[in-house]
Amino acid sequence: MNTFGNSKECFLPPFKVEYRSENADNHLARHLAQRFRLTPFEDDIVIVCIGTDRSTGDALGPLVGTKLQTKTIRNLHVYGTLDDPVHAMNLKDKLEFIQDSHSQSTIIAIDACLGQFSHVGNINVINGPLKPGAGVKKELPPVGTFHITGIVNVGGFMEYFVLQNTRLAVVMNMAEIIASGLSKAAMLASTQSKLDSVLHD
């Protein structure tokens, strides 16, 4: 099975922040900015927000994509919104389109997931591709150079029911932190790149 996303190694350790913690988006932004600075100059940065608005818990990705679309962020390409979601039924086709349109790309996959009770509310940034649908026993193509997940509810039993009965407030607030973190990270990385360019002139 093909992995959609480049194979370049990223040596940053995994990152975790609780969405209700103080300045969570700033902490996330600083970590993501480090990752953006490691991105090869010729790469597009593509954000693939996976999920559907037909399930409250699974709407995290499309909410992030929709929020990112309202922000002016240079050099970031966003796929997966409430109006045009990327989900199990169209994921393979969307990824093939992305591969054709962004042949040199660092792909960031974003998705909701379920986890232990003590981990609900955590936003995780993890090296390597996301395996969407694994928690609900679906075989979907892995995607991402690295990925961001938000633990929206408790897993382990009746996952479909749990996702459909996840609190919207949790998902909305988590989506805001992720979108804010990504947009701030892009600005931080861009500012650092400009500074580096000036210093090396």
C-alpha positions, 0 to 999 in steps of 0.5 A, spaced: 500 500 500 502 506 498 503 512 503 501 518 501 506 523 503 514 524 502 518 519 506 523 524 508 525 523 516 523 528 521 527 527 527 523 531 532 520 527 538 512 527 538 509 532 541 503 533 546 498 538 549 492 538 552 487 543 548 484 546 555 491 548 557 494 555 557 496 558 551 495 551 548 495 554 541 502 557 542 505 551 544 503 547 538 505 553 534 512 553 536 513 545 535 510 545 528 514 551 526 520 547 528 517 542 523 516 547 518 523 549 518 525 542 517 521 542 510 525 542 504 525 549 500 521 546 494 516 542 498 509 544 498 506 544 505 499 540 504 494 539 510 489 533 509 483 534 514 480 527 514 473 526 517 465 528 516 460 532 519 455 527 519 458 525 526 460 530 531 466 526 534 469 525 527 468 532 525 474 535 528 478 534 521 473 538 517 472 543 522 480 545 522 480 545 514 474 550 514 477 554 520 484 554 516 480 556 510 478 563 513 485 565 515 490 568 510 496 563 510 501 563 504 504 556 502 499 552 505 494 548 501 488 545 505 484 539 503 478 537 507 472 542 509 465 542 512 463 543 505 468 539 501 470 533 506 475 528 505 473 521 508 473 514 507 469 514 501 473 519 497 480 519 501 484 515 495 481 519 490 483 525 494 490 523 495 491 521 488 489 528 486 494 531 491 499 527 489 498 529 482 497 537 484 503 537 489 508 532 487 513 535 492 510 535 498 510 535 506 503 532 507 500 533 514 494 529 516 489 531 521 484 526 524 480 525 530 481 519 534 479 515 541 483 514 547 484 512 554 479 517 559 485 520 561 488 522 554 481 525 552 483 532 550 490 531 548 492 534 541 498 529 539 503 531 533 506 524 531 512 522 526 510 518 520 503 517 516 496 517 519 492 510 518 485 513 518 479 508 520 484 503 524 480 505 530 473 503 527 476 497 523 477 500 516 482 499 511 484 506 508 491 508 505 496 511 510 497 519 509 502 524 511 509 525 512 507 527 520 500 527 523 496 531 528 490 527 532 485 530 537 483 525 542 475 527 542 473 521 546 474 514 550 475 508 545 475 501 546 467 500 545 462 501 540 466 506 537 461 509 532 456 510 537 462 514 541 464 518 535 456 520 534 455 522 541 461 526 542 460 533 545 461 538 540 464 543 544 470 539 545 471 538 538 470 545 536 475 548 541 480 543 539 479 544 532 480 552 534 487 550 537 489 546 532 487 551 526 490 557 530 497 553 532 498 551 524 497 558 522 501 561 527 506 556 526 506 558 518 507 565 520 513 563 525 517 559 520 516 564 515 519 570 519 525 565 521 526 564 514 526 571 512 531 572 518 535 567 516 535 570 508 537 576 511 543 574 515 546 570 510 546 575 505 
